[in-house]
Amino acid sequence: MESYPEIPASDDEAVEETLDPANWDELRSLGHRMLDDMLDYLASVRERPAWQPVPQSIKARLNEKLPAEPMDAVLVYEEFKQSILPYPTGNIHPRFWGWVMGTGTPLAMLADMLASGINAHIAGYDQAATLIERQVVAWLTELVGMPVQSSGLLVSGATMANIVGLVVARNAKAGFDVRQQGLQDAESKLVLYGSTETHSWAQKAVELMGLGNEALRRIPVNENFEIDLGALEAAHITDLANGSRPFCVIGNAGTVNTGATDNLIALADFCQRHDLWFHVDGAFGALAALSPKLQPIVAGMERADSLAFDLHKWMYLPYEIGCALVRDRQSHRDAFQLTPSYLTSTTRGIAVAALEFAELGIQLSRGFRALKAWMSLKTHGSLKYCRLIEQNVEQARYLERLIDSHSRLELLAPVPLNVVCFRFIIGGMDEASLNALNEEILVRVQESGVAVPSSTMINGKFALRVAITNHRSRRADFDMLVEAVVRTGDDIR
Ligand SMILES: Cc1ncc(COP(=O)(O)O)c(C=O)c1O
């Protein structure tokens, strides 16, 4: 190992400055305090409300002029504790079940700190962090049952992962060089299919990709909110007859509204028959494959040409981390690979595999997301995740039973996985009034801090929606939710 000459601290700070602390011991002691405070905060999460609104005084305080002059980091941290820490979304709380948010874990928080400390740039390069992302992608490939030779990368979340999948799909199936020609002169209109329950990322994607919103054919669903295969077949025939060029079907493994999973085996067969790309959005549902008990729900997913899922939802990791997997490595690279002279690889040195991950996605500069997944999988083991996912599904069934056995509550959709949609009912009340009543119940329950469900519309009915991707929830938490909903409904009427 080389030894380096010591460089004395600059005696002219005005000429050569740095952002490293002048006094490392002071920052160390502040850092230790932050760590202790944060661990205390996580350990005591149950004692606080699931959510509370940000007071006006804090909103005003958090709208200040650009600070040109320095302030002591200890004071800045005090501001964080007073103005930011008490007013989060609340998704780390055991009774937060809104949208599909993850809870995070103390261990992964520490991993994020380490990753931030190293501040690795993972476009590729000869560095351990690249090996860790490769390792994590390989583990995830195995966990969700995709073929071992699949390629993949970690991204900010399922929206990005889905966009990666769809870009590869479009380029692979367009029948012309989309990268070179774009869509301006396409002979036929490229179209794709997804059920009406497909998450709104798909509209963003087709708009962003220049396909246009119309290109996304929304196929109706059956009574279980799964894609209607007959309607898909009919839409495909119509598109072919009209001279369009269908290129992809999006299958859902766990829809955002109700947790429904399309018949992925039938969709894989359909795509095979018609030479279409099979993309699966498994934002949270893909992780059901970890459990031998639940895997049959998502069977067929392993036949996807591309699969998108999140680790910040049902793997409980802190934001942001999702994963895109593509069965055919070459198609994946072909969609994104681009190597200008300033990014070429060298035969030795740091740039041996310079752009490995940058060539598989949109980002060039990429952070060390993989570390929290690697540390978590090693520390907890995949079986722990299997048990937690099964536990969440069991809790959804438990809540379903509570609703079924209560005369004031009505289930609004089947509960195939971890999402429960229900409402408070009063005999004889019309639908519009029930919708208004349930919206008021939702808001009051949130504002009370007892729990945070979110909402959706199910067949025109306003639903209280509980999506359980929370490793802190206990059965008693769902008892509290039901009690709060019924009490609030009774109070209002
Ligand atoms: C089914 C589904 N797909 C995609 C997304 C988008 O994921 P993200 O918010 O991580 O981009 C979500 C988010 O809830 C989802 O539930």
The ligand as a Tripos MOL2 file, in Angstrom:
@<TRIPOS>MOLECULE
LIG
   16    16     1     0     0
SMALL
NO_CHARGES

@<TRIPOS>ATOM
      1 C1        -49.7210   -1.3700   -8.2090 C.3       1 LIG1
      2 C2        -48.7930   -0.1860   -8.1540 C.ar      1 LIG1
      3 N1        -48.0110    0.0800   -9.2110 N.ar      1 LIG1
      4 C3        -47.1580    1.1240   -9.2090 C.ar      1 LIG1
      5 C4        -47.0560    1.9620   -8.1260 C.ar      1 LIG1
      6 C5        -46.0950    3.1180   -8.1460 C.3       1 LIG1
      7 O1        -45.0230    2.8300   -7.2940 O.3       1 LIG1
      8 P1        -44.0240    3.9650   -6.7760 P.3       1 LIG1
      9 O2        -44.8530    4.8850   -5.9460 O.co2     1 LIG1
     10 O3        -42.9930    3.2340   -5.9890 O.co2     1 LIG1
     11 O4        -43.4630    4.6490   -7.9680 O.co2     1 LIG1
     12 C6        -47.8610    1.7130   -7.0070 C.ar      1 LIG1
     13 C7        -47.8020    2.6050   -5.8250 C.2       1 LIG1
     14 O5        -48.5500    2.4780   -4.8900 O.2       1 LIG1
     15 C8        -48.7430    0.6090   -7.0210 C.ar      1 LIG1
     16 O6        -49.5190    0.3250   -5.9610 O.3       1 LIG1
@<TRIPOS>BOND
     1     1     2 1
     2     2     3 ar
     3     2    15 ar
     4     3     4 ar
     5     4     5 ar
     6     5     6 1
     7     5    12 ar
     8     6     7 1
     9     7     8 1
    10     8     9 2
    11     8    10 1
    12     8    11 1
    13    12    13 1
    14    12    15 ar
    15    13    14 2
    16    15    16 1
@<TRIPOS>SUBSTRUCTURE
     1 LIG1         1 GROUP 0 **** ****
